[in-house]
């Protein structure tokens, strides 16, 4: 997942800096959802092994389960709210403030994991989560540049929007994880259910944001082979993300994403001549240390507690 995400980031930067005819990012997001749906359908067909079982699975879990479709539409809607709130926050906060506050989605995800999935994190894991938050902030840190353009901003609105975006990020990810792990339904069936609603949400969003331009220039305006390659990488990355969530958790997904940011930045140094800064080096160190600390095995105190209980019972018996 980390390598795919890093490759996606690098390719995205290349397309946005080399293509003179920029494509509409809103349509690219919609096409990404379509490709993820098609890939999930193909993987489900492979998993079922026969056309009959494949049709039965689609009929039972997708066409015949409107409640399940509604259940999986929640993450799509919440992610849509998150993206809009993030854009609103960026419009009303300084870039540096936005970078720092938006990384609170990492500890927010950990908190949602504890509250919604009834899990516990050790003190060391909590420290590693906040360390990761600081490391990602430093890796992405860009010094503010003086400008003569005066932009009216509403900091109160910006902080409110960033708070909603952070909560949406944590809730949507953990909600999807809970749905995945609360039943034996195939991962690819769950993906199909979610991507169907995702296509509708992103399509509506595309026409709400760029409807006039899309009607004027076309839905696929500015698409090149590189753009399609980026969309494909984003689609594969989305599927890998669902696998990571299914078999690990959303916190590990955050650590993988942080590692991808570091790798893509290092690759950008080689490919685009990006200059390594002290803040990037320190942030990379924090990310690496936090990944190591979070992965350390937790101390199992169960046997110790049982031993203590047994010894107390022996003492009482004597």
C-alpha positions as CSV (number, residue, x, y, z in Angstrom):
1,X,0.0,0.0,0.0
2,X,2.8,2.4,0.9
3,X,4.6,2.0,-2.4
4,X,1.4,2.3,-4.4
5,X,0.4,5.5,-2.5
6,X,3.9,7.0,-3.0
7,X,3.8,6.2,-6.7
8,X,0.4,7.8,-6.9
9,X,1.6,11.0,-5.2
10,X,4.6,11.3,-7.5
11,X,2.6,10.6,-10.6
12,X,-0.1,13.1,-9.6
13,X,2.5,15.8,-9.1
14,X,3.9,15.1,-12.5
15,X,0.6,15.3,-14.3
16,X,-0.4,18.6,-12.5
17,X,3.0,20.2,-13.3
18,X,3.4,19.0,-16.9
19,X,0.0,18.9,-18.5
20,X,-0.9,22.3,-19.9
21,X,-4.5,21.3,-20.3
22,X,-5.4,20.5,-16.7
23,X,-8.1,18.0,-16.2
24,X,-11.0,18.4,-13.7
25,X,-10.0,16.7,-10.5
26,X,-13.6,16.3,-9.6
27,X,-14.2,14.1,-12.6
28,X,-11.0,12.2,-11.9
29,X,-12.3,11.3,-8.5
30,X,-15.6,10.0,-10.0
31,X,-13.8,7.9,-12.6
32,X,-11.6,6.5,-9.8
33,X,-14.7,5.3,-8.0
34,X,-15.9,3.6,-11.2
35,X,-12.6,1.8,-11.7
36,X,-12.6,0.7,-8.1
37,X,-16.1,-0.7,-8.6
38,X,-15.0,-2.6,-11.7
39,X,-11.9,-4.0,-10.0
40,X,-14.0,-5.1,-7.0
41,X,-16.5,-6.8,-9.3
42,X,-13.6,-8.7,-11.0
43,X,-12.1,-9.7,-7.7
44,X,-15.5,-10.9,-6.4
45,X,-15.9,-13.0,-9.6
46,X,-12.5,-14.5,-9.0
47,X,-13.3,-15.2,-5.4
48,X,-16.7,-16.9,-6.1
49,X,-15.1,-19.1,-8.7
50,X,-18.2,-19.6,-10.9
51,X,-20.6,-17.4,-12.8
52,X,-23.6,-18.9,-10.9
53,X,-22.1,-18.1,-7.4
54,X,-21.1,-14.7,-8.6
55,X,-24.6,-13.8,-9.8
56,X,-26.1,-15.2,-6.6
57,X,-23.7,-13.1,-4.5
58,X,-24.5,-9.9,-6.4
59,X,-28.3,-10.6,-6.3
60,X,-28.3,-11.4,-2.6
61,X,-25.8,-8.8,-1.2
62,X,-26.2,-5.9,-3.7
63,X,-29.4,-5.9,-5.6
64,X,-31.4,-7.6,-2.9
65,X,-30.0,-5.7,0.1
66,X,-31.0,-2.0,0.0
67,X,-30.4,-1.7,3.8
68,X,-26.8,-2.8,3.3
69,X,-26.4,-0.3,0.4
70,X,-27.7,2.5,2.7
71,X,-25.3,1.4,5.4
72,X,-22.3,1.6,3.1
73,X,-23.4,4.9,1.7
74,X,-22.6,6.5,5.1
75,X,-18.8,6.6,4.6
76,X,-19.2,8.0,1.1
77,X,-21.4,10.9,2.3
78,X,-19.2,11.5,5.3
79,X,-16.1,11.6,3.1
80,X,-17.8,14.1,0.8
81,X,-18.5,16.3,3.8
82,X,-14.9,15.9,5.0
83,X,-13.5,17.1,1.6
84,X,-15.8,20.1,1.5
85,X,-15.0,21.1,5.1
86,X,-11.3,20.7,4.4
87,X,-11.5,23.0,1.4
88,X,-13.5,25.5,3.5
89,X,-10.9,25.4,6.2
90,X,-8.1,25.9,3.8
91,X,-9.9,29.0,2.5
92,X,-10.2,30.5,5.9
93,X,-6.9,29.5,7.6
94,X,-3.3,30.1,6.9
95,X,-1.7,27.2,5.2
96,X,0.6,26.5,8.1
97,X,-2.2,26.4,10.6
98,X,-4.2,24.2,8.3
99,X,-1.3,21.7,8.0
100,X,-0.9,21.4,11.7
101,X,-4.6,21.2,12.6
102,X,-5.6,18.8,9.8
103,X,-3.1,16.2,11.1
104,X,-5.3,15.9,14.2
105,X,-7.2,13.4,12.1
106,X,-4.6,10.8,13.1
107,X,-5.3,10.9,16.9
108,X,-9.0,11.4,16.1
109,X,-9.0,8.1,14.2
110,X,-7.3,6.4,17.2
111,X,-9.9,7.9,19.5
112,X,-12.8,6.7,17.3
113,X,-11.2,3.2,17.2
114,X,-11.2,3.1,21.0
115,X,-14.8,4.4,21.4
116,X,-16.5,2.6,18.4
117,X,-14.6,-0.7,18.4
118,X,-14.0,-1.0,22.2
119,X,-10.3,-1.4,21.8
120,X,-7.5,-0.2,24.0
121,X,-4.2,1.4,23.2
122,X,-1.2,1.3,25.4
123,X,0.5,4.6,26.6
124,X,3.3,3.9,24.2
125,X,0.9,3.5,21.3
126,X,-0.8,6.8,22.2
127,X,2.6,8.5,22.3
128,X,3.5,7.0,18.9
129,X,0.2,8.3,17.4
130,X,0.8,11.9,18.5
131,X,4.4,11.5,17.4
132,X,3.2,10.5,14.0
133,X,0.9,13.5,13.9
134,X,3.9,15.8,14.6
135,X,6.1,14.0,12.1
136,X,3.6,14.2,9.2
137,X,3.1,17.9,10.0
138,X,6.9,18.6,9.8
139,X,7.3,16.5,6.6
140,X,4.6,18.5,4.9
141,X,5.6,21.8,6.4
142,X,6.1,24.7,3.9
143,X,7.1,28.1,5.3
144,X,4.6,30.8,4.8
145,X,5.4,33.2,1.9
146,X,4.7,36.9,2.0
147,X,2.1,38.0,-0.5
148,X,0.6,41.4,-1.4
149,X,-2.8,39.8,-2.0
150,X,-5.1,40.4,0.9
151,X,-7.6,37.5,1.4
152,X,-10.5,37.9,3.8
153,X,-10.5,34.9,6.1
154,X,-12.7,33.9,9.0
155,X,-10.5,31.9,11.4
156,X,-13.5,30.9,13.6
157,X,-15.2,29.4,10.5
158,X,-11.9,27.8,9.5
159,X,-11.4,26.1,12.8
160,X,-15.0,24.9,12.9
161,X,-14.6,23.5,9.4
162,X,-11.3,21.7,10.3
163,X,-12.8,20.3,13.4
164,X,-15.7,18.8,11.4
165,X,-13.3,17.5,8.7
166,X,-11.1,15.8,11.4
167,X,-14.1,14.2,13.0
168,X,-15.5,13.0,9.7
169,X,-12.1,11.5,8.8
170,X,-11.9,9.5,12.0
171,X,-15.6,8.4,12.0
172,X,-15.8,7.4,8.4
173,X,-12.7,5.2,8.5
174,X,-13.6,3.5,11.7
175,X,-17.2,3.1,10.7
176,X,-16.2,1.3,7.5
177,X,-13.8,-0.9,9.5
178,X,-16.6,-1.8,11.9
179,X,-18.9,-2.8,9.0
180,X,-16.2,-4.9,7.4
181,X,-15.4,-6.8,10.6
182,X,-18.9,-7.2,12.0
183,X,-20.0,-9.8,9.5
184,X,-18.6,-12.5,7.2
185,X,-19.6,-10.7,4.1
186,X,-16.9,-10.6,1.4
187,X,-14.6,-7.6,1.4
188,X,-15.3,-7.2,-2.3
189,X,-19.0,-7.2,-1.8
190,X,-18.6,-4.4,0.8
191,X,-16.4,-2.5,-1.6
192,X,-19.1,-2.8,-4.4
193,X,-21.7,-1.6,-2.0
194,X,-19.7,1.4,-1.0
195,X,-18.4,2.3,-4.4
196,X,-21.9,2.3,-5.9
197,X,-22.9,5.1,-3.5
198,X,-19.5,6.7,-4.0
199,X,-20.0,7.1,-7.7
200,X,-23.3,8.9,-7.1
201,X,-21.9,11.2,-4.5
202,X,-18.8,12.1,-6.5
203,X,-20.8,12.6,-9.7
204,X,-23.1,15.0,-8.0
205,X,-20.1,16.7,-6.5
206,X,-18.4,17.1,-9.9
207,X,-21.4,18.8,-11.5
208,X,-22.0,21.0,-8.5
209,X,-18.3,22.2,-8.5
210,X,-17.5,22.2,-12.2
211,X,-20.8,21.6,-13.9
212,X,-20.5,24.7,-16.3
213,X,-16.9,23.8,-17.3
214,X,-17.8,20.2,-17.8
215,X,-20.7,21.0,-20.1
216,X,-18.5,23.4,-22.0
217,X,-15.3,21.3,-22.4
218,X,-16.5,17.8,-21.7
219,X,-16.2,15.3,-18.9
220,X,-12.8,13.9,-20.0
221,X,-11.3,17.3,-20.8
222,X,-7.5,17.3,-20.3
223,X,-7.2,13.5,-19.8
224,X,-3.9,12.1,-21.0
225,X,-2.2,8.7,-20.6
226,X,-0.5,10.0,-17.5
227,X,-3.8,11.1,-16.0
228,X,-5.3,7.7,-16.6
229,X,-2.2,6.2,-15.0
230,X,-2.7,8.3,-11.9
231,X,-6.4,7.4,-11.7
232,X,-5.5,3.7,-12.0
233,X,-2.9,4.0,-9.2
234,X,-5.5,5.8,-7.0
235,X,-8.0,3.0,-7.7
236,X,-5.5,0.3,-6.8
237,X,-4.5,2.3,-3.7
238,X,-8.1,2.4,-2.6
239,X,-8.5,-1.3,-2.9
240,X,-5.3,-1.9,-0.9
241,X,-6.6,0.5,1.7
242,X,-9.7,-1.6,2.2
243,X,-7.5,-4.7,2.6
244,X,-5.4,-3.0,5.2
245,X,-8.5,-1.9,7.1
246,X,-9.9,-5.4,6.9
247,X,-6.9,-7.2,8.2
248,X,-5.3,-4.6,10.4
249,X,-7.0,-1.3,11.4
250,X,-7.4,2.4,10.5
251,X,-4.5,3.4,12.7
252,X,-2.1,1.2,10.8
253,X,-3.6,2.7,7.6
254,X,-2.5,6.1,9.0
255,X,1.0,4.9,9.6
256,X,1.2,3.5,6.0
257,X,0.0,6.8,4.6
258,X,2.6,8.7,6.6
259,X,5.3,6.3,5.3
260,X,4.0,6.9,1.7
261,X,4.3,10.7,2.2
262,X,8.0,10.3,3.3
263,X,8.8,8.0,0.3
264,X,7.1,10.2,-2.2
265,X,8.9,13.3,-0.9
266,X,12.3,11.5,-1.1
267,X,11.4,10.4,-4.7
268,X,10.5,14.0,-5.5
269,X,14.1,15.0,-4.5
270,X,15.4,12.7,-7.1
271,X,12.9,13.4,-9.8
272,X,12.0,17.0,-9.3
273,X,15.0,18.5,-7.5
274,X,13.1,19.1,-4.3
275,X,15.3,20.5,-1.5
276,X,15.5,18.5,1.7
277,X,14.9,20.8,4.7
278,X,15.7,20.4,8.4
279,X,12.0,20.1,9.2
280,X,11.6,17.3,6.7
281,X,14.5,15.4,8.1
282,X,13.2,15.8,11.7
283,X,9.6,14.9,10.5
284,X,10.9,11.8,8.8
285,X,12.8,10.7,11.9
286,X,9.6,11.2,14.0
287,X,7.5,9.2,11.5
288,X,10.0,6.3,11.5
289,X,10.3,6.2,15.3
290,X,6.6,6.4,15.7
291,X,6.1,3.4,13.3
292,X,8.6,1.4,15.3
293,X,7.1,2.3,18.7
294,X,3.6,1.5,17.6
295,X,4.7,-1.9,16.2
296,X,6.3,-3.0,19.4
297,X,4.5,-5.9,21.0
298,X,2.3,-4.9,23.9
299,X,3.0,-6.5,27.3
300,X,0.5,-9.2,28.1
301,X,-0.5,-8.7,31.8
302,X,-3.2,-11.3,31.8
303,X,-1.0,-14.2,33.0
304,X,0.5,-12.0,35.6
305,X,-2.9,-11.0,36.9
306,X,-4.0,-14.6,37.0
307,X,-0.9,-15.6,38.8
308,X,-1.4,-12.8,41.4
309,X,-5.0,-13.9,41.9
310,X,-4.0,-17.5,42.4
311,X,-1.4,-16.6,44.9
312,X,-3.9,-14.4,46.8
313,X,-6.3,-17.4,46.9
314,X,-3.6,-19.7,48.3
315,X,-2.8,-17.1,51.0
316,X,-6.5,-16.8,51.9
317,X,-6.8,-20.6,52.0
318,X,-3.8,-20.9,54.4
